[in-house]
Amino acid sequence: MGVNSKIEWTHHTFNPWWGCLRISPACKHCYAETWAKRVGMNDLWGKDAPRRFFTDAHWREPLKWDRDAAAAGERRRVFCASMADVFEDRRDLNEARERLWALIEATPNLDWLLLTKRIRHVRKLAPWSGKWPENIWLGTSTENQNWLEKRVDHLLQHNVVVRFVSAEPLLGPLNLRPWLQAPGSAVPGINWVIAGGESGPESRSMNPAWPEDLRDQCNEANVPFHFKQWGHWAPEELIAEGISARAQRIDVVGRDGAIIRLVKVGKAKGGRELGGTTWDQVPVISGSLLR
């Protein structure tokens, strides 16, 4: 759990449990599984693996965040979950999941960002069949067009304040145009897009054309766009100095047909600029609710 999260698009992170099961190509180099093993939790991933649950003290933390947000007169975002999938369909998770729903309703000054690869399970596992609580943003991960088209219709079924897509790791081009809807639109759609490259020593590269095109799609539709990171691979032209001559390099074809050289430098050196700009856009709720 993070009181002040290092994830750029949220203030806090909260996990009702740790552990998950890989289900799509984005999961190949799962950062959460790697992190769990790094801290000695080696047996939490897989169909039959146990999940790690937490004490009451852990569950009280968001109540404090809510009080702090109220005192500051502001809303704060909570990413749930960074080390699990809230909509993993296992009976042993139901008790913690029900406790999470109650916690969300008890923290009205926090906007809960529920991000899942199992968006098709939401209707079965969430308790809200019509209008959802106003402090829930629902999102799905979509690493390429194939998985986008498998998941997006399930996302649009739910009457939430914000619907969002996280394209991280972005493993191919995405066409979101049929579903993008500016915040405040009466038409159900995608109201926010997050994109980023994969991090980690075995990470796969991201063609710069892919996030550039997503940025342009969002700008055309007046949808907020957040570029989280290049990841371990970044365009060589963006790296000012300190690149080893032995660093791995590959060439890809950009949108204009030009060859772009990518270099494997690590997340920190790769940075977050896209087209000379840091894209930190987030939906803003003021006045009427977004739809």
N, C-alpha and C positions, 0 to 999 in steps of 0.2 A: 504494500500500500504506500502511496506517496502523498505526503502532506502538501508539498510543493513539487509537482511532477516535473520531470525533465522533458516530458512530451510537450511539444510546443503548442499544441492546440487545446490543452486542458490545464486546469489549475491543480486538480488532484486526481489520483487514481485510487480505485477501490476494487478489491477482489473478494467475493463471497467465499471463494475456495481457490485452490491452485490445482492445475492439472487439466489435460485435454486429450484429444485424439486428432491426429492429422487427417484431413479430409479432401484437400485439394492442392494443386501445385504450389500455392503461396506458402503452404505449411512445411515445405521441404527443409528449410533452414530456420525453423521456428525459434525466434529469439527467446520466447518465454521458456521453452524447454531447455534451451542452452543455459539460460540464467538459473533455472531451478537446479540443474545439475551442478552449476558453479557453486551454489550455496549448500550443496550436499543433499538435495532432494532428487535422487536419481530414478525414482520408481513411480512418478506421477503421470506419465504419458502412456497412452494406449487404452484399448477397449476395456481390458480387465484390470487395469492399474487402479489403485486407490486414489482418492483425491484428498488433499490436505485441507482441513477445516480450521476455523479460528475461534479464539476466545471472545467473551463478551466485550473485553476492552477494545478489541479490534473493531467490533460493530458499533461502539460508541463514538469512534472518531468522526464519522460524518455528521453526527449530531452537533459536535463542536464546530465543524466547518460551517454548518448551517447557522449557528448562532453568530459566528464571526462575520459571515456574509450579511446577515441581517443588521448587525451593529454597524457595518461599513456602508450599508445602503446599496449593496451591489449584488449581482448574481455571480455565482461561480460554477464552473463546469467540472463535472466528475466523470472520468472515463472508467467504464465498467464493462469488461474486465480485461486487464492487461495480461493476466496469467491464467486465463480460463476463457470459456465461452458460456455466457449466462444461459444460452438456450441449448446446451448439450442435454440430450434427452436420456437421463439416467435417474432411476428411482431414488438412489441414495443422495441425489442433489436437490430433491424436492423441498426438503425442510429448509435448507439454506436459501433456496430460491424464494420461497414464501416469505422468509424473513427479509430478504432484499426488497420485495415489493412493498412490505410494510415500512421499511426504512425510507424508501423513496418518497412515499406519501407523507412521512413524518419530517421531511426536509424540504420545505417548499422554496427555500432560497437557493437551492442547488439545482442546476440543470444536469440531469443524468444522461450521459451519452452511452447508450447501450449498443455496442458494436458486435456483430455476429457474422460468422460464416454460415450459420444454420438458420437463416431467416425463414425458411419454410416451417420451422418448428414454433415460430412465435405464436401463431394462432392457438396452438394446442397448449402452450406452457404459460403464456401471459394471462393474467386474470381479467384483462380489460377487453371486452368484445366490441365496444363502440368507441366513444371518445376516451382517449388516454389522459392520464394526469398531465397537466400543463408543463411539468418540469421534466418530461422525458423526450429526448431526441433519439430516434431509432436509426441505426445505420447498418449497412452490410459491406463486407469486404469483397472487392472484385478485382482480381489481378489481371484479367484479360477479357476479351469480348465474350468468349464462351461462358465464363462464369458469371459475367454481368447478366447475360440473357437468362441464365438459370435462376438468378436471384432477384432481379429488380422487380418483377411483377409481385412477388411476395412482399417486398418492402412497401410497395404502393398501396397495398390492401389496408394499411393501418393508419388510423386517424390520429397522427401525432403532430406535435408543434413543428418539428424539423425532421425531415428525412434526409439522410446523407449517405454518401458512398466514400469508402476509404480504398483508394487504389494504391495500396502499399503492401508488399512490393509490387510495383507496376512491371508486369512481365510482357506486355504487348500493347498495341494501340487500342484505344477505347473510343467508341462513338456513343456519347451520352445524349446527343441532341434530341432524340425522341422523348426523353424523360425529364429534361431540365426544366424547372419552373422557378422563377424568381421568388424569393421570400414574400409572402403575402398573397400569392396567387390562389385563386379559388380552385384551380385544377391540381389534383394530387400529382406531385412530382418530386424530383430530387432537388433539394434546396441548398445543398452544400457539398463540395467535393474536396477531398484531401488526396494528395498524390505524393509518392516518394519512391526512391530506389531502395534496393535491398542492402542491408548492412551485414557485416560478418565476413570472416575469412573465405568462406565458400560462396559468397554472394554472386548472383547473376547480374549482368549489366543491364542498364536501362538506356535505350536510345533516346537522346534529347528530344527527338521529334514527338515522342509520346506525351510527356508532360506539357510541352509547348502547345500541342493541339488541345489538350484538356483545358489549359488556361484560356485559350482562345474561345473554345466552346462555352466556357463559363462566362467569360466577358460578354459574349454575344447575347447570352440569355440573362444577364444581370444576376448570376448565381455566384455567391462567394466562393473563392478558390484559395486553398491553402497548400503551398508546396513545402513539404516537411523536410526533405533532404535529397541529395543525390545518392547517398549511400556510399558504399565502398568504391564505386566507380564514378568518375566525374570527367567532364570534358577537360582535356589537358590545358586548354587555353584559359580556364578559370583558376588554375593553380599558379600562384605567383612565384613560389620558390619551394625548394626542399624536396623535389621529386627525385628519387633515386634513379640512376641510369638503368638499374636492374628491375625497376617496377614494371609489372605486367601491363601491356598496352594492347588495345584492339581498335580497329577502325570500323565505323558504322556509317551508313548513308543517312544524311539529314533530310529535312523536309524539302530543301531546295536542290537536292541531288548532290550536294557537296559532301566530301568525306570529313567526318568528325572523329578525331582520335580521343578515345577514352583511356584513362589511366587509373590503375587500382591504387588509391592513396589512403583509403580509410574514410570513415564518416566525417571526422572532425575537419580534415583538410578539404574534403569535397564541398562542404558548405551547403548553403540553402538558396543561393541566388539563382533565379531563372530569368534569362533575358535581362540581366542587370538589376533585377528587382527582387526583394524579399516579399513573398506572397503570404500574408498572415491573415487573410480575410476570414471572418467568422460571422454567421448569421446574428443579427441583432434583433431582439424582441422588444418592441416598444409599442404602446397603444394596443391595437388589436393583435391577436395571436396569429402566428404564421400558420399556413395550411399548405 
